[in-house]
């Protein structure tokens, strides 16, 4: 099953399928630049009145293609939520270097899911009006990180179960250290001191899972 919005591009040309098309499929020949569409599948109330467009005049073909473009964009916007729109605005702010050129560069290297996570928690923070920063949640999803507060040094510690130079994400181009820097700049309050602990957990007295010989580090 394929739909009009599948693989949509403004560069494509759409036309009405005239023969030998499946009544259960909407968009045919999805690998060509000119795509035939079964106009009766979902848009019968529109195209049943436009049979004259099948006569093949160039102007009419252009009008039909334009109409399909409008319908494809309408489909897309109908499935977009208020949160999706706000997340898109957050992304635009990053790309316009509202947070600086370094953040824009690092963001561009993230994988698709990582970008979604960043934008999701930026939007949640905006909605909460600063009552919650979502640094902990974003660290968990982006880095598998765990945050601790050290009373002795009066700073935050974040344990990240990976090496600095390890690749982060399946489809991204960032190292774990680069994702950490992005997370720190976007979600952590500027006045907070934080120290990353990589790969091996530090020993916590009373927490047996962190007190394994050869598997811990002492800070």
Secondary structure, DSSP 8 states (H G I E B T S, - for coil): ---TTTT--TT-EEEE--SS--TT-SB--TTSSEEEE-TTTTTHHHHTT-GGGGG--HHHHHHHHHHHHHHHHHHHHHT--HHHHHHHHHHHHHHTTTT-HHHHHHHHHS-HHHHHHHHHHHHHHHHTTTS---HHHHHHHHH--EEEEETTTTEEEEEESS-TTSB-SSS---BHHHHHHHHHHHHS-TT--EEEEESSEE--TT-GGG--TTSEE--
